[in-house]
Amino acid sequence: MNTRTRVLTGTALAVALGAGAFGAVSASATPAAGSASASVASKKDDAKKDDAKKGEAGDKNFTTTTHLTVDAATRAAQAALQAAQAENQKVTVAVVDRNGNTIVTLRGDGAGPQSYESAQRKAYTAVSWNAPTSVLVGRLAQAPNLKDIPGTLFLGGGTPVQANGAPVAGIGVAGAPSGDLDEKFAKAGVDALAK
């Protein structure tokens, strides 16, 4: 072997031995299992306490919001649809989140094609203004341009879902012969969440 090959081989061997020794030392330096988990738990508890202090101090960079789960949204939609079916009404039910994004939509058997979009728009309108859409219809007299806001529909049949007085979702129903009936079914969906 020439000198250069011997130097490279020796260097590679030294690096390999050094890495093995470091790994052995690191492995033997691990504390007892109980103390390791206590340390991790302690760090997590400290982080939680720090987060709580920041929240108490009024950190205005972040907010915490409440969201309706998919299961809850489905339960509400099913309750609204069942209330309509009990009165032989063919409707579509939509549940949207606080931002107006659809969580679930159930189209009942025989519901008209227009009911799908109408239900979503009613739900969006209700959550946007935190008010039943039947109440919002009255506001059009003072502000007729409200109807021009994209995605809204100012007809009875939408109602907000609230948590601590704040809107977290909206339920919209469309397809019954009147907005009053649609809204009655939407309220049945909200009531199902209280159970």
Secondary structure as the mmCIF struct_conf table of DSSP 4:
data_model
#
loop_
_struct_conf.conf_type_id
_struct_conf.id
_struct_conf.beg_label_comp_id
_struct_conf.beg_label_asym_id
_struct_conf.beg_label_seq_id
_struct_conf.end_label_comp_id
_struct_conf.end_label_asym_id
_struct_conf.end_label_seq_id
HELX_RH_AL_P HELX_RH_AL_P1 THR A 3 SER A 28
TURN_TY1_P TURN_TY1_P1 ALA A 29 ALA A 29
HELX_LH_PP_P HELX_LH_PP_P1 THR A 30 ALA A 32
HELX_RH_AL_P HELX_RH_AL_P2 ALA A 33 GLU A 56
TURN_TY1_P TURN_TY1_P2 ALA A 57 GLY A 58
TURN_TY1_P TURN_TY1_P3 LYS A 60 ASN A 61
HELX_RH_AL_P HELX_RH_AL_P3 VAL A 70 ALA A 86
TURN_TY1_P TURN_TY1_P4 GLU A 87 ASN A 88
STRN STRN1 THR A 92 ASP A 97
TURN_TY1_P TURN_TY1_P5 ARG A 98 ASN A 99
BEND BEND1 GLY A 100 GLY A 100
STRN STRN2 THR A 102 ARG A 107
TURN_TY1_P TURN_TY1_P6 ASP A 109 GLY A 110
TURN_TY1_P TURN_TY1_P7 PRO A 113 PRO A 113
HELX_RH_AL_P HELX_RH_AL_P4 GLN A 114 TRP A 129
TURN_TY1_P TURN_TY1_P8 ASN A 130 ASN A 130
BEND BEND2 ALA A 131 ALA A 131
HELX_RH_AL_P HELX_RH_AL_P5 THR A 133 ARG A 139
TURN_TY1_P TURN_TY1_P9 LEU A 140 GLN A 142
HELX_RH_3T_P HELX_RH_3T_P1 PRO A 144 ASP A 148
BEND BEND3 ILE A 149 ILE A 149
TURN_TY1_P TURN_TY1_P10 PRO A 150 GLY A 151
BEND BEND4 LEU A 155 GLY A 156
STRN STRN3 GLY A 158 ALA A 163
TURN_TY1_P TURN_TY1_P11 ASN A 164 GLY A 165
STRN STRN4 ALA A 166 ALA A 174
BEND BEND5 ALA A 176 SER A 178
HELX_RH_AL_P HELX_RH_AL_P6 GLY A 179 LEU A 193
TURN_TY1_P TURN_TY1_P12 ALA A 194 ALA A 194
#
